[in-house]
Amino acid sequence: MLMREKIRELLTDAAQKSGLARGLVFEVSYATDTKFGDYASNIAMVGAKALKSKPKELAEKIIANLDSSMFEKVEVAGPGFINFTLKLSELQPITYNLQSKSKGKILLEYFQPNIAKPLHIGHLETAIIGDCLKRMFLYLGYKVESDTHMGDWGTQFGYLILAQKKFDKVNDKIYAELNADESQREAAKLEFVKLEQGDPENRKIWQQLVDTSVKEFLQINDLMDILPFDHHWPESFYEDKMSAVLEELKKKKLIVESQGAQIVNLEEQGLGVAIIVKSDGGTTYLLRDLAGFLFVQKEGFKQHLYVVDNRQSLHYKQLFAILKLIGKIEDEEGIHVDYGFISFKGEALSTRKGNMVLAEDVITQAEEKVAKIVSEKNPDLKDKQAVIKAVTKGALKYFILKHNRHSDIEFDWVEVLDFEGDTGPYLQYAYARLASILRRVIPDSIRNPDDRILNQVQDDNKISATERELLFKLSILPEIVEDALKDYMPNILANYLYKLATLINKFYHESPVVQEKDEAKKNFRLALILKAQTTLGQGMSLLGIHALEEM
């Protein structure tokens, strides 16, 4: 059990003894400042309303009834908050019990590349966010699997087939030109209808495009060290499953004919009209997603998370609304994990305008810039190319993950690659600095942070405030990951790791290790460094960032 949960249980018991009902909803959070303690709770503020008493008086009563054996200090603060300072012995970093946390399997759907179109930076964004979420779920013991859901079906294939027939090639420039011409747009729609109807020529062109693109897309695993996907269920996988969904909608009398199209009217829900089948007979992405959700549900998944940008918000609201109308979804079974848009110099990326920023170009430019920085900082570095690639990936991943995913991001090379700021390279450098100390002091053969228990110094008088703060920060990684997954916000973990790395650097400057004469202090600090290195490295791995021994 995590410390926060332990405190919650202790408070619940103490509150009952103080006259409060057991179902009281209250918070246990981190103290706003380390000088106030480690944790804080508003239980007395909330409970006072129920008992019609003064919060401070209730707080004192709760403290009197509290089992305080694991606390150095428990005190009332402000209008009635309760602050908790843990005993030093309770600050041992917790080994998380990796048991299944969920009642069923979770499917994480992310990446979603479109066939015959190159990957752009938006694809990196969904892949990086989805990969981080998967890593965090696995860390906490959830049963989670991932799916690419490649876009290999839909009206856009009419454009691609038309381009192949007219120009014997497919690229973004041709796609944009065809899309700009109204007559060509109509021709493209007809080509897709022919594809859905099984036209042999269109099927052959489609299959060639798919085969070529799939090989390129799966390189993302190597390009950015994304965990392998468990499933590759593309849109076309649901081609033979759509008719059953359409029949279900008709049986429920949800389908309405409108201007030749088949729609579901969601105006009562404030979601407008959802087109299921277009007037030209072509199926929609919405129908394929309905079929996809029901298939995934039959496969035993209890939750389906879609990591897709926020421009698709209406689409997913319509999807979940229709599933509710046919009685196929409960709250939290389907969740749109949306994220903002990345722009360069204020200009958003767009495929149809023919001016998108390719993922490959971003990675290449980043590698060139990192190579220059690394060569200047450490010209004699061993395995320089491997370090450059690791720093490049870490920089790009952290830049995306540190932002609140709901926010739009303006890509800035200075912000991405600053070795001294809130960046991936900063975390990697903090880790490498710890590794450097350990190489000088402890042989690799005896490094085992779990065996070096942090008990050499038994009371707060013998350790500094920074050392104590670091001990606490190291102990809460599992809680931070839980917080990050609560609303699927990787930035919570990224921000914690930045603060942890900053605290580690502060400790490094304040608390000498190699030069320390006091053997007890030296051993304590070595144990602290070992645990700091392990925890920082573990946290970085959850972001998908390589920890480097040297850079």
C-alpha positions as CSV (number, residue, x, y, z in Angstrom):
1,M,0.0,0.0,0.0
2,L,1.3,3.5,-0.9
3,M,1.9,6.0,1.9
4,R,-0.9,8.3,0.7
5,E,-3.3,5.4,1.0
6,K,-2.0,4.4,4.4
7,I,-2.6,8.0,5.6
8,R,-6.1,8.0,4.1
9,E,-7.0,4.8,6.0
10,L,-5.6,6.1,9.3
11,L,-7.6,9.4,8.9
12,T,-10.7,7.5,8.0
13,D,-10.5,5.4,11.2
14,A,-9.6,8.5,13.3
15,A,-12.5,10.5,11.7
16,Q,-15.0,7.7,12.7
17,K,-13.7,7.8,16.3
18,S,-14.3,11.6,16.1
19,G,-17.9,11.2,15.1
20,L,-17.7,11.4,11.3
21,A,-19.3,9.0,8.9
22,R,-17.0,6.5,7.1
23,G,-18.0,7.6,3.6
24,L,-16.6,11.1,4.0
25,V,-14.8,12.4,0.8
26,F,-11.6,14.2,1.5
27,E,-8.2,14.7,0.1
28,V,-4.7,13.6,1.1
29,S,-2.2,15.7,-0.9
30,Y,1.5,16.7,-0.8
31,A,2.3,19.6,1.5
32,T,2.6,22.9,-0.4
33,D,6.0,23.5,1.1
34,T,8.4,21.0,2.7
35,K,8.7,23.2,5.8
36,F,5.1,22.3,6.6
37,G,5.6,18.6,6.3
38,D,5.2,15.8,3.7
39,Y,1.5,15.4,3.3
40,A,-1.6,17.4,4.1
41,S,-5.3,16.7,4.4
42,N,-8.5,18.8,4.3
43,I,-10.5,16.1,6.2
44,A,-11.3,18.5,9.1
45,M,-12.4,21.3,6.8
46,V,-14.8,18.9,5.0
47,G,-16.0,17.1,8.1
48,A,-16.6,20.3,10.1
49,K,-19.5,21.1,7.8
50,A,-21.1,17.7,8.5
51,L,-20.7,18.1,12.3
52,K,-21.4,21.8,12.3
53,S,-18.2,22.3,14.3
54,K,-15.1,24.4,13.9
55,P,-12.5,22.9,11.6
56,K,-9.5,23.6,13.9
57,E,-11.3,21.9,16.9
58,L,-12.2,18.9,14.7
59,A,-8.7,18.7,13.4
60,E,-7.3,18.5,16.9
61,K,-9.9,15.8,17.8
62,I,-8.9,13.7,14.7
63,I,-5.2,14.0,15.6
64,A,-6.0,12.8,19.1
65,N,-7.7,9.7,17.7
66,L,-5.0,9.1,15.1
67,D,-2.5,6.3,15.1
68,S,0.5,8.5,14.8
69,S,3.2,5.8,15.2
70,M,4.7,6.4,11.7
71,F,4.8,10.2,12.0
72,E,7.5,12.5,13.3
73,K,4.9,15.2,13.6
74,V,1.2,15.8,13.0
75,E,-0.2,19.3,13.4
76,V,-3.0,21.6,12.6
77,A,-2.2,24.4,10.1
78,G,-4.2,27.4,8.9
79,P,-8.0,27.2,9.2
80,G,-8.0,23.5,9.9
81,F,-5.7,21.6,7.5
82,I,-3.7,18.7,9.0
83,N,0.0,18.4,8.1
84,F,2.0,15.2,8.4
85,T,5.7,14.8,8.7
86,L,6.8,11.2,8.3
87,K,9.5,9.6,10.4
88,L,12.8,9.1,8.6
89,S,12.3,5.3,8.7
90,E,9.1,5.7,6.7
91,L,10.9,7.5,3.9
92,Q,12.4,4.3,2.4
93,P,11.5,4.2,-1.3
94,I,8.6,1.8,-1.7
95,T,8.8,-1.2,-4.0
96,Y,5.6,-1.1,-5.8
97,N,3.5,-4.3,-5.7
98,L,2.9,-5.1,-9.3
99,Q,-0.5,-6.8,-9.1
100,S,-3.3,-6.2,-11.6
101,K,-5.0,-2.9,-10.8
102,S,-7.9,-3.2,-13.3
103,K,-10.9,-5.4,-13.5
104,G,-10.2,-6.1,-17.1
105,K,-8.0,-5.5,-20.1
106,I,-7.4,-2.0,-21.5
107,L,-6.9,-1.2,-25.2
108,L,-4.8,1.8,-25.9
109,E,-5.2,3.0,-29.5
110,Y,-2.6,5.4,-30.8
111,F,-0.3,6.4,-33.6
112,Q,-3.0,5.9,-36.4
113,P,-0.9,6.6,-39.5
114,N,-2.6,7.0,-42.9
115,I,-1.5,4.7,-45.7
116,A,0.5,6.2,-48.5
117,K,1.2,9.4,-46.5
118,P,4.5,10.1,-44.7
119,L,4.6,10.4,-40.9
120,H,4.5,14.0,-39.6
121,I,5.2,15.4,-36.2
122,G,1.6,14.9,-35.2
123,H,2.1,11.1,-35.5
124,L,5.1,11.4,-33.2
125,E,2.9,13.2,-30.7
126,T,0.3,10.4,-30.5
127,A,2.9,7.7,-30.6
128,I,4.9,9.3,-27.7
129,I,1.9,10.0,-25.5
130,G,0.4,6.6,-26.1
131,D,3.6,4.8,-25.5
132,C,4.1,6.7,-22.2
133,L,0.6,5.8,-21.1
134,K,1.2,2.1,-21.9
135,R,4.5,2.1,-19.9
136,M,2.8,3.7,-16.9
137,F,-0.1,1.2,-17.0
138,L,2.3,-1.7,-17.2
139,Y,4.4,-0.3,-14.3
140,L,1.3,-0.1,-12.1
141,G,0.3,-3.7,-13.0
142,Y,-2.6,-3.0,-15.4
143,K,-3.5,-5.4,-18.2
144,V,-3.0,-3.2,-21.2
145,E,-2.5,-3.8,-24.9
146,S,-1.9,-1.4,-27.8
147,D,-3.3,-1.0,-31.3
148,T,-2.1,1.1,-34.2
149,H,-5.4,1.3,-36.0
150,M,-3.8,2.3,-39.2
151,G,-5.9,4.4,-41.6
152,D,-6.1,2.2,-44.6
153,W,-9.7,2.8,-45.6
154,G,-11.9,5.8,-46.3
155,T,-12.5,8.5,-48.8
156,Q,-8.8,9.5,-48.8
157,F,-8.1,6.3,-50.7
158,G,-10.2,7.5,-53.5
159,Y,-7.7,10.3,-53.9
160,L,-4.7,7.9,-53.7
161,I,-6.2,5.5,-56.2
162,L,-7.1,8.4,-58.5
163,A,-3.5,9.8,-58.2
164,Q,-2.0,6.4,-59.0
165,K,-4.2,6.0,-62.1
166,K,-3.6,9.5,-63.4
167,F,0.0,10.1,-62.5
168,D,1.3,6.6,-61.7
169,K,2.5,7.9,-58.3
170,V,1.2,9.1,-55.0
171,N,2.6,12.0,-52.9
172,D,1.3,14.8,-50.7
173,K,1.6,17.4,-53.4
174,I,-0.6,15.5,-55.8
175,Y,-3.1,14.7,-52.9
176,A,-3.3,18.4,-52.1
177,E,-3.8,19.4,-55.8
178,L,-6.6,16.8,-56.3
179,N,-8.3,17.9,-53.1
180,A,-8.3,21.6,-54.2
181,D,-10.2,20.7,-57.5
182,E,-13.9,20.1,-56.9
183,S,-14.3,17.8,-60.0
184,Q,-11.4,15.7,-58.8
185,R,-12.9,15.5,-55.3
186,E,-16.0,14.0,-56.8
187,A,-13.9,11.6,-58.9
188,A,-12.0,10.5,-55.8
189,K,-15.2,9.8,-54.0
190,L,-16.3,7.5,-56.8
191,E,-13.0,5.7,-56.7
192,F,-13.5,4.9,-53.0
193,V,-17.0,3.6,-53.6
194,K,-15.6,1.3,-56.3
195,L,-13.0,0.1,-53.8
196,E,-15.7,-0.7,-51.2
197,Q,-17.7,-2.5,-53.9
198,G,-14.7,-4.8,-54.6
199,D,-13.5,-3.4,-57.9
200,P,-10.4,-5.6,-58.8
201,E,-8.2,-2.8,-60.1
202,N,-8.9,-0.5,-57.1
203,R,-8.3,-3.4,-54.7
204,K,-5.0,-4.2,-56.3
205,I,-3.8,-0.6,-56.1
206,W,-5.0,-0.3,-52.5
207,Q,-3.2,-3.5,-51.4
208,Q,0.1,-2.3,-53.0
209,L,-0.2,1.0,-51.2
210,V,-0.9,-0.7,-47.9
211,D,2.0,-3.2,-48.2
212,T,4.5,-0.5,-48.9
213,S,3.3,1.8,-46.2
214,V,3.0,-0.7,-43.4
215,K,6.8,-1.5,-43.6
216,E,7.6,2.2,-43.3
217,F,5.2,2.9,-40.4
218,L,6.5,0.1,-38.2
219,Q,9.9,1.7,-38.3
220,I,8.5,4.1,-35.6
221,N,9.4,1.4,-33.1
222,D,13.1,1.9,-33.9
223,L,13.0,5.6,-34.8
224,M,11.6,6.6,-31.4
225,D,12.0,3.5,-29.3
226,I,8.2,2.9,-29.0
227,L,7.2,-0.3,-27.4
228,P,6.0,-2.9,-29.9
229,F,2.3,-2.8,-30.7
230,D,0.2,-5.8,-29.6
231,H,-2.3,-5.4,-32.4
232,H,-2.5,-4.0,-35.9
233,W,-6.3,-3.7,-36.5
234,P,-6.5,-1.2,-39.4
235,E,-9.7,0.4,-40.6
236,S,-10.1,-2.2,-43.4
237,F,-10.2,-4.9,-40.7
238,Y,-13.7,-3.8,-39.9
239,E,-15.0,-3.8,-43.5
240,D,-17.0,-7.0,-43.0
241,K,-18.2,-5.9,-39.6
242,M,-19.9,-2.7,-40.5
243,S,-23.1,-4.1,-42.0
244,A,-24.0,-5.7,-38.7
245,V,-23.6,-2.4,-36.9
246,L,-25.7,-0.7,-39.5
247,E,-28.5,-3.2,-39.1
248,E,-28.3,-2.8,-35.3
249,L,-28.8,1.0,-35.7
250,K,-31.7,0.4,-38.0
251,K,-33.3,-2.0,-35.6
252,K,-33.1,0.6,-32.9
253,K,-34.7,3.0,-35.3
254,L,-31.8,5.4,-35.1
255,I,-31.0,5.6,-38.8
256,V,-32.6,8.5,-40.7
257,E,-32.4,9.2,-44.4
258,S,-31.2,12.8,-45.1
259,Q,-30.3,14.0,-48.6
260,G,-29.4,10.5,-49.7
261,A,-27.2,9.9,-46.6
262,Q,-27.9,7.7,-43.6
263,I,-27.5,9.6,-40.4
264,V,-28.1,9.4,-36.6
265,N,-29.7,12.6,-35.3
266,L,-27.8,13.6,-32.1
267,E,-29.1,17.2,-31.9
268,E,-30.9,16.5,-28.6
269,Q,-27.5,15.7,-27.1
270,G,-26.1,18.8,-28.6
271,L,-23.9,16.8,-31.0
272,G,-25.5,17.7,-34.3
273,V,-25.9,15.1,-37.1
274,A,-23.7,12.0,-37.2
275,I,-23.2,10.7,-40.8
276,I,-23.0,6.9,-40.9
277,V,-23.2,6.3,-44.7
278,K,-22.6,9.1,-47.2
279,S,-25.0,10.0,-50.0
280,D,-22.6,8.3,-52.5
281,G,-22.8,5.1,-50.6
282,G,-19.4,5.4,-49.0
283,T,-19.0,4.3,-45.4
284,T,-17.7,6.8,-42.8
285,Y,-14.9,6.7,-40.2
286,L,-17.7,6.8,-37.6
287,L,-19.3,3.6,-38.8
288,R,-15.9,1.9,-38.8
289,D,-15.2,3.1,-35.3
290,L,-18.5,1.8,-34.1
291,A,-17.6,-1.6,-35.5
292,G,-14.2,-1.3,-34.0
293,F,-15.4,-0.6,-30.5
294,L,-17.9,-3.5,-30.6
295,F,-15.2,-5.9,-31.9
296,V,-12.7,-4.8,-29.2
297,Q,-15.4,-5.2,-26.6
298,K,-16.1,-8.8,-27.7
299,E,-12.3,-9.4,-27.5
300,G,-12.6,-8.9,-23.7
301,F,-11.4,-5.4,-23.3
302,K,-13.2,-3.4,-20.6
303,Q,-11.9,0.0,-21.6
304,H,-10.9,1.5,-24.9
305,L,-8.7,4.6,-24.9
306,Y,-8.3,6.6,-28.1
307,V,-5.1,8.8,-28.1
308,V,-6.2,11.2,-30.9
309,D,-5.8,15.0,-31.3
310,N,-8.5,17.3,-30.0
311,R,-9.8,18.2,-33.5
312,Q,-11.6,14.8,-33.4
313,S,-13.5,15.7,-30.2
314,L,-16.9,15.8,-31.8
315,H,-16.3,12.5,-33.6
316,Y,-15.6,10.7,-30.3
317,K,-18.5,12.4,-28.5
318,Q,-20.8,11.2,-31.4
319,L,-19.2,7.7,-31.2
320,F,-19.8,7.3,-27.5
321,A,-23.3,8.8,-27.7
322,I,-24.4,6.3,-30.4
323,L,-23.0,3.4,-28.4
324,K,-25.0,4.6,-25.4
325,L,-28.2,4.8,-27.5
326,I,-27.7,1.1,-28.5
327,G,-26.8,0.1,-24.9
328,K,-23.3,-1.0,-25.7
329,I,-21.2,1.3,-23.5
330,E,-21.0,2.4,-19.8
331,D,-19.2,5.4,-18.5
332,E,-15.4,5.3,-18.7
333,E,-15.5,2.3,-21.1
334,G,-14.6,4.6,-24.0
335,I,-12.3,7.6,-23.5
336,H,-10.9,10.1,-25.9
337,V,-7.4,11.0,-24.7
338,D,-7.2,14.1,-26.7
339,Y,-4.1,16.3,-27.2
340,G,-3.3,19.7,-28.7
341,F,-1.7,20.6,-32.0
342,I,2.0,21.2,-32.6
343,S,2.9,24.2,-34.8
344,F,6.1,25.7,-36.1
345,K,6.4,29.4,-35.9
346,G,2.6,29.6,-35.3
347,E,1.7,27.7,-38.5
348,A,-0.2,24.4,-37.8
349,L,0.7,21.2,-39.7
350,S,-1.6,20.2,-42.5
351,T,-1.5,17.3,-45.0
352,R,-4.0,18.7,-47.4
353,K,-2.2,22.0,-47.8
354,G,0.9,20.1,-48.8
355,N,3.1,21.8,-46.2
356,M,3.3,19.3,-43.3
357,V,6.5,18.9,-41.2
358,L,7.7,15.4,-41.6
359,A,8.6,13.3,-38.6
360,E,11.8,12.1,-40.3
361,D,12.9,15.7,-41.0
362,V,12.3,16.7,-37.3
363,I,14.3,13.7,-36.1
364,T,17.2,14.3,-38.5
365,Q,17.4,18.0,-37.7
366,A,17.3,17.2,-34.0
367,E,20.2,14.7,-34.4
368,E,22.3,17.3,-36.2
369,K,21.8,19.9,-33.5
370,V,22.4,17.3,-30.7
371,A,25.5,16.1,-32.4
372,K,27.0,19.6,-32.4
373,I,26.1,20.2,-28.7
374,V,27.5,16.8,-27.6
375,S,30.7,17.2,-29.6
376,E,31.3,20.6,-28.0
377,K,30.6,19.4,-24.5
378,N,32.5,16.1,-24.7
379,P,34.6,15.6,-27.8
380,D,36.2,12.4,-26.6
381,L,32.9,10.7,-25.6
382,K,32.7,7.0,-26.2
383,D,29.8,5.6,-28.2
384,K,29.0,9.1,-29.3
385,Q,26.5,8.2,-32.0
386,A,24.5,6.0,-29.6
387,V,24.5,8.9,-27.1
388,I,23.4,11.4,-29.8
389,K,20.5,9.2,-30.8
390,A,19.4,8.6,-27.2
391,V,19.6,12.4,-26.4
392,T,17.7,13.2,-29.6
393,K,14.9,10.8,-28.8
394,G,14.8,11.9,-25.1
395,A,14.7,15.6,-26.1
396,L,11.7,15.1,-28.5
397,K,9.8,12.8,-26.2
398,Y,10.2,15.0,-23.1
399,F,9.3,18.2,-25.0
400,I,6.0,16.6,-26.0
401,L,5.3,14.9,-22.6
402,K,6.1,17.8,-20.4
403,H,3.2,19.9,-21.8
404,N,-0.3,19.6,-20.6
405,R,-1.7,17.4,-23.4
406,H,-4.8,19.6,-23.8
407,S,-2.6,22.6,-24.8
408,D,-1.3,23.4,-28.2
409,I,2.4,23.5,-28.5
410,E,4.7,25.7,-30.4
411,F,7.8,23.8,-31.4
412,D,11.0,25.6,-30.3
413,W,14.4,24.1,-30.8
414,V,15.9,26.1,-27.9
415,E,13.3,24.7,-25.5
416,V,13.7,21.2,-26.8
417,L,17.5,21.0,-26.6
418,D,18.5,23.1,-23.6
419,F,20.8,20.9,-21.4
420,E,20.2,23.2,-18.4
421,G,16.5,23.6,-18.5
422,D,13.2,21.6,-18.3
423,T,14.3,19.1,-20.9
424,G,15.0,15.5,-21.6
425,P,18.8,16.1,-21.9
426,Y,18.7,17.7,-18.4
427,L,17.3,14.5,-16.9
428,Q,19.8,12.4,-18.8
429,Y,22.7,14.6,-17.6
430,A,21.5,14.4,-14.0
431,Y,21.5,10.6,-14.3
432,A,25.0,10.6,-16.0
433,R,26.3,12.8,-13.2
434,L,25.2,10.3,-10.6
435,A,26.7,7.5,-12.6
436,S,30.0,9.4,-12.7
437,I,30.1,9.6,-8.9
438,L,29.4,5.9,-8.5
439,R,32.1,4.9,-11.0
440,R,34.6,6.7,-8.8
441,V,33.5,5.3,-5.5
442,I,31.7,2.0,-5.9
443,P,32.7,-0.9,-8.1
444,D,29.9,-2.1,-10.4
445,S,30.0,-5.6,-8.8
446,I,28.6,-4.4,-5.5
447,R,26.1,-1.8,-6.6
448,N,22.7,-2.8,-5.3
449,P,20.5,0.0,-4.0
450,D,18.1,-2.4,-2.4
451,D,20.8,-3.8,-0.2
452,R,22.1,-0.4,0.8
453,I,19.2,0.5,3.1
454,L,19.0,4.2,3.9
455,N,19.3,3.7,7.7
456,Q,22.9,4.7,8.3
457,V,21.8,8.0,9.7
458,Q,18.9,7.5,12.1
459,D,17.6,10.9,12.8
460,D,16.9,14.2,11.1
461,N,19.6,16.0,13.0
462,K,22.3,14.1,11.0
463,I,21.0,14.8,7.5
464,S,20.4,18.0,5.7
465,A,17.0,19.4,4.7
466,T,17.8,18.8,1.1
467,E,18.8,15.1,1.8
468,R,15.5,14.6,3.7
469,E,13.5,16.2,0.9
470,L,15.2,14.0,-1.6
471,L,14.4,10.9,0.4
472,F,10.7,11.9,0.4
473,K,10.7,12.7,-3.3
474,L,12.3,9.3,-4.1
475,S,9.6,7.5,-2.2
476,I,6.6,8.8,-4.1
477,L,7.3,7.8,-7.7
478,P,4.4,5.2,-7.7
479,E,2.0,7.8,-6.3
480,I,3.1,10.2,-9.0
481,V,2.4,7.6,-11.7
482,E,-1.0,7.0,-10.2
483,D,-1.7,10.7,-10.4
484,A,-0.5,10.9,-14.0
485,L,-2.8,8.0,-15.0
486,K,-5.8,9.3,-13.2
487,D,-6.6,11.7,-16.1
488,Y,-4.0,10.3,-18.5
489,M,-1.6,13.3,-18.0
490,P,2.0,12.3,-18.7
491,N,3.1,15.8,-17.9
492,I,2.6,15.1,-14.2
493,L,5.3,12.5,-14.3
494,A,7.6,14.6,-16.5
495,N,7.2,17.6,-14.1
496,Y,8.0,15.4,-11.1
497,L,11.2,14.0,-12.8
498,Y,12.3,17.5,-13.6
499,K,11.9,18.6,-10.0
500,L,13.6,15.4,-8.9
501,A,16.6,16.0,-11.2
502,T,16.8,19.6,-9.9
503,L,16.8,18.4,-6.3
504,I,19.4,15.8,-7.1
505,N,21.6,18.5,-8.6
506,K,21.1,20.6,-5.5
507,F,22.1,17.6,-3.3
508,Y,25.1,17.0,-5.5
509,H,26.4,20.5,-4.9
510,E,25.5,20.6,-1.2
511,S,26.6,17.2,0.0
512,P,30.0,16.0,-1.0
513,V,30.5,12.2,-1.3
514,V,34.0,11.5,-2.5
515,Q,35.6,14.1,-0.2
516,E,33.3,13.3,2.9
517,K,35.4,12.2,5.9
518,D,32.6,11.0,8.1
519,E,32.1,7.4,7.1
520,A,28.5,7.2,8.2
521,K,27.5,10.3,6.2
522,K,29.5,9.1,3.2
523,N,27.7,5.7,3.2
524,F,24.4,7.3,3.6
525,R,25.0,9.7,0.7
526,L,26.2,6.8,-1.4
527,A,23.0,4.9,-0.7
528,L,21.0,7.9,-1.5
529,I,22.8,8.4,-4.8
530,L,22.2,4.8,-5.7
531,K,18.5,5.1,-4.9
532,A,18.3,8.4,-6.7
533,Q,19.9,6.9,-9.8
534,T,17.5,4.0,-9.8
535,T,14.4,6.0,-9.3
536,L,15.3,8.7,-11.8
537,G,16.2,6.0,-14.3
538,Q,13.0,4.2,-13.7
539,G,11.0,7.4,-14.1
540,M,12.8,8.2,-17.3
541,S,12.0,4.7,-18.7
542,L,8.3,5.4,-18.1
543,L,8.7,8.4,-20.4
544,G,10.5,6.2,-22.9
545,I,13.8,8.0,-22.4
546,H,17.1,6.2,-22.2
547,A,19.2,6.8,-19.0
548,L,22.8,7.4,-20.0
549,E,25.9,6.5,-18.0
550,E,27.9,9.1,-19.8
551,M,27.2,12.1,-22.1
